[in-house]
């Protein structure tokens, strides 16, 4: 006869939730907090196919389990069972931005006392191991060691209540950034739109619609127009609406957070392929123009922005297209890799400023005499 007590002890706790996430880059270590553990899920020794993913090639992918505690609740008829798979999305998205690496969330392994089957379809996909989001080295811009212990930087953000609107914006922007990395190799246009959306979310948090985006001199000038001209109020209202346009807020937010270290740490193989301070603002503006043109006309631009072996932020010359307006936009607009690098920097600096995200650089590697 089966011992009921033993059987009950084998059932999963309804307070312990487990989700599966993965990355195309290799990591060491683990993160262990009071109510969160993120650690490796290793392939079995006899599973040769799974162990192929530990090679530095297009199959590379490491799996991790995130286990966390949740509060108990009283189950009763009509009470909807909580679904915690969304936490896997939050963990994967935050880690994607922190490390600048591709992460995927595969769903729950254990949810509210029930075992779940995760979605493993991403394990069958190939990725380019030379791209910065897939390789096994820290990013050159805002580098973070590829060690799960570094999640310590994110934990206070995930669990804090310092600035809830900023936290929501940070999380949402991280999710769109993660989706951009997931789609950048097979659908560069979709990835580009995801990155623009991430930037829009941060810009809305930085400069809410209807909020101030005027320096004192411009504000004083608008007040004079409203006061002195016969139709001043109408003219001032029109000017204010134009000054608060989404594109202006979008570009201004990037300019606010992008500083000199960003320009010192590009991934491109040569300096002239990297963003330059004097043309950065125009480049980000062109990225938004490219998005608007695609959304409103459907004119494809994937071939001009897709990832290149040069890892270039910007175009190296003038694209050969018949449409003069599109040619001008493409000449200025960043590639998908350039926009990704700028968007990651923006999200992290926003997290640092509004949520106290720790961006302390890692110590330099030890040298042997």
SULDA-V625194 format. One record per residue. N is the residue number from 1. RES is the residue in three letters. NEAR is the number of other C-alpha atoms within 12 Angstrom. Layout:
N&RES&NEAR ; N&RES&NEAR
//
This chain:
1&UNK&6 ; 2&UNK&7 ; 3&UNK&9 ; 4&UNK&10 ; 5&UNK&10 ; 6&UNK&10 ; 7&UNK&11 ; 8&UNK&12 ; 9&UNK&11 ; 10&UNK&13 ; 11&UNK&18 ; 12&UNK&19 ; 13&UNK&22 ; 14&UNK&25 ; 15&UNK&23 ; 16&UNK&27 ; 17&UNK&37 ; 18&UNK&43 ; 19&UNK&43 ; 20&UNK&44 ; 21&UNK&42 ; 22&UNK&43 ; 23&UNK&46 ; 24&UNK&45 ; 25&UNK&43 ; 26&UNK&34 ; 27&UNK&36 ; 28&UNK&24 ; 29&UNK&20 ; 30&UNK&24 ; 31&UNK&30 ; 32&UNK&21 ; 33&UNK&24 ; 34&UNK&15 ; 35&UNK&20 ; 36&UNK&30 ; 37&UNK&28 ; 38&UNK&37 ; 39&UNK&29 ; 40&UNK&28 ; 41&UNK&26 ; 42&UNK&21 ; 43&UNK&18 ; 44&UNK&11 ; 45&UNK&10 ; 46&UNK&10 ; 47&UNK&12 ; 48&UNK&12 ; 49&UNK&17 ; 50&UNK&22 ; 51&UNK&21 ; 52&UNK&22 ; 53&UNK&29 ; 54&UNK&24 ; 55&UNK&20 ; 56&UNK&23 ; 57&UNK&22 ; 58&UNK&23 ; 59&UNK&27 ; 60&UNK&33 ; 61&UNK&42 ; 62&UNK&36 ; 63&UNK&37 ; 64&UNK&39 ; 65&UNK&37 ; 66&UNK&42 ; 67&UNK&35 ; 68&UNK&33 ; 69&UNK&24 ; 70&UNK&22 ; 71&UNK&14 ; 72&UNK&15 ; 73&UNK&13 ; 74&UNK&14 ; 75&UNK&13 ; 76&UNK&8 ; 77&UNK&7 ; 78&UNK&7 ; 79&UNK&9 ; 80&UNK&11 ; 81&UNK&17 ; 82&UNK&23 ; 83&UNK&22 ; 84&UNK&33 ; 85&UNK&31 ; 86&UNK&24 ; 87&UNK&32 ; 88&UNK&37 ; 89&UNK&31 ; 90&UNK&39 ; 91&UNK&46 ; 92&UNK&45 ; 93&UNK&41 ; 94&UNK&46 ; 95&UNK&48 ; 96&UNK&47 ; 97&UNK&50 ; 98&UNK&51 ; 99&UNK&47 ; 100&UNK&46 ; 101&UNK&45 ; 102&UNK&46 ; 103&UNK&43 ; 104&UNK&42 ; 105&UNK&40 ; 106&UNK&33 ; 107&UNK&34 ; 108&UNK&34 ; 109&UNK&32 ; 110&UNK&31 ; 111&UNK&33 ; 112&UNK&31 ; 113&UNK&27 ; 114&UNK&22 ; 115&UNK&20 ; 116&UNK&21 ; 117&UNK&17 ; 118&UNK&25 ; 119&UNK&19 ; 120&UNK&20 ; 121&UNK&14 ; 122&UNK&27 ; 123&UNK&29 ; 124&UNK&17 ; 125&UNK&21 ; 126&UNK&21 ; 127&UNK&32 ; 128&UNK&28 ; 129&UNK&27 ; 130&UNK&24 ; 131&UNK&35 ; 132&UNK&39 ; 133&UNK&44 ; 134&UNK&37 ; 135&UNK&31 ; 136&UNK&33 ; 137&UNK&27 ; 138&UNK&29 ; 139&UNK&34 ; 140&UNK&26 ; 141&UNK&39 ; 142&UNK&35 ; 143&UNK&32 ; 144&UNK&34 ; 145&UNK&34 ; 146&UNK&31 ; 147&UNK&27 ; 148&UNK&36 ; 149&UNK&25 ; 150&UNK&32 ; 151&UNK&38 ; 152&UNK&30 ; 153&UNK&32 ; 154&UNK&38 ; 155&UNK&30 ; 156&UNK&24 ; 157&UNK&34 ; 158&UNK&31 ; 159&UNK&21 ; 160&UNK&19 ; 161&UNK&16 ; 162&UNK&19 ; 163&UNK&22 ; 164&UNK&18 ; 165&UNK&21 ; 166&UNK&32 ; 167&UNK&34 ; 168&UNK&27 ; 169&UNK&32 ; 170&UNK&45 ; 171&UNK&38 ; 172&UNK&31 ; 173&UNK&40 ; 174&UNK&46 ; 175&UNK&40 ; 176&UNK&40 ; 177&UNK&55 ; 178&UNK&42 ; 179&UNK&38 ; 180&UNK&42 ; 181&UNK&47 ; 182&UNK&38 ; 183&UNK&31 ; 184&UNK&38 ; 185&UNK&31 ; 186&UNK&22 ; 187&UNK&23 ; 188&UNK&31 ; 189&UNK&35 ; 190&UNK&30 ; 191&UNK&35 ; 192&UNK&48 ; 193&UNK&36 ; 194&UNK&34 ; 195&UNK&47 ; 196&UNK&43 ; 197&UNK&35 ; 198&UNK&43 ; 199&UNK&49 ; 200&UNK&39 ; 201&UNK&37 ; 202&UNK&45 ; 203&UNK&37 ; 204&UNK&35 ; 205&UNK&31 ; 206&UNK&35 ; 207&UNK&29 ; 208&UNK&22 ; 209&UNK&23 ; 210&UNK&19 ; 211&UNK&18 ; 212&UNK&21 ; 213&UNK&29 ; 214&UNK&23 ; 215&UNK&11 ; 216&UNK&11 ; 217&UNK&11 ; 218&UNK&17 ; 219&UNK&18 ; 220&UNK&14 ; 221&UNK&20 ; 222&UNK&26 ; 223&UNK&22 ; 224&UNK&18 ; 225&UNK&22 ; 226&UNK&21 ; 227&UNK&17 ; 228&UNK&15 ; 229&UNK&15 ; 230&UNK&12 ; 231&UNK&14 ; 232&UNK&19 ; 233&UNK&18 ; 234&UNK&18 ; 235&UNK&21 ; 236&UNK&25 ; 237&UNK&19 ; 238&UNK&17 ; 239&UNK&21 ; 240&UNK&27 ; 241&UNK&22 ; 242&UNK&18 ; 243&UNK&27 ; 244&UNK&25 ; 245&UNK&25 ; 246&UNK&31 ; 247&UNK&32 ; 248&UNK&32 ; 249&UNK&35 ; 250&UNK&40 ; 251&UNK&37 ; 252&UNK&31 ; 253&UNK&35 ; 254&UNK&42 ; 255&UNK&30 ; 256&UNK&25 ; 257&UNK&30 ; 258&UNK&31 ; 259&UNK&24 ; 260&UNK&19 ; 261&UNK&20 ; 262&UNK&32 ; 263&UNK&28 ; 264&UNK&18 ; 265&UNK&26 ; 266&UNK&34 ; 267&UNK&38 ; 268&UNK&32 ; 269&UNK&17 ; 270&UNK&17 ; 271&UNK&19 ; 272&UNK&21 ; 273&UNK&25 ; 274&UNK&34 ; 275&UNK&40 ; 276&UNK&28 ; 277&UNK&19 ; 278&UNK&14 ; 279&UNK&21 ; 280&UNK&31 ; 281&UNK&30 ; 282&UNK&29 ; 283&UNK&33 ; 284&UNK&47 ; 285&UNK&33 ; 286&UNK&32 ; 287&UNK&47 ; 288&UNK&37 ; 289&UNK&34 ; 290&UNK&39 ; 291&UNK&38 ; 292&UNK&25 ; 293&UNK&21 ; 294&UNK&22 ; 295&UNK&18 ; 296&UNK&11 ; 297&UNK&13 ; 298&UNK&14 ; 299&UNK&17 ; 300&UNK&24 ; 301&UNK&35 ; 302&UNK&27 ; 303&UNK&22 ; 304&UNK&34 ; 305&UNK&39 ; 306&UNK&35 ; 307&UNK&37 ; 308&UNK&29 ; 309&UNK&18 ; 310&UNK&25 ; 311&UNK&33 ; 312&UNK&34 ; 313&UNK&44 ; 314&UNK&45 ; 315&UNK&35 ; 316&UNK&25 ; 317&UNK&17 ; 318&UNK&19 ; 319&UNK&23 ; 320&UNK&17 ; 321&UNK&18 ; 322&UNK&11 ; 323&UNK&12 ; 324&UNK&13 ; 325&UNK&18 ; 326&UNK&28 ; 327&UNK&22 ; 328&UNK&24 ; 329&UNK&34 ; 330&UNK&40 ; 331&UNK&32 ; 332&UNK&35 ; 333&UNK&39 ; 334&UNK&47 ; 335&UNK&43 ; 336&UNK&48 ; 337&UNK&42 ; 338&UNK&42 ; 339&UNK&50 ; 340&UNK&55 ; 341&UNK&48 ; 342&UNK&47 ; 343&UNK&51 ; 344&UNK&46 ; 345&UNK&44 ; 346&UNK&44 ; 347&UNK&52 ; 348&UNK&47 ; 349&UNK&34 ; 350&UNK&39 ; 351&UNK&39 ; 352&UNK&27 ; 353&UNK&23 ; 354&UNK&28 ; 355&UNK&31 ; 356&UNK&25 ; 357&UNK&31 ; 358&UNK&25 ; 359&UNK&28 ; 360&UNK&19 ; 361&UNK&20 ; 362&UNK&19 ; 363&UNK&10 ; 364&UNK&10 ; 365&UNK&8 ; 366&UNK&7 ; 367&UNK&6 ; 368&UNK&4 ; 369&UNK&3
//
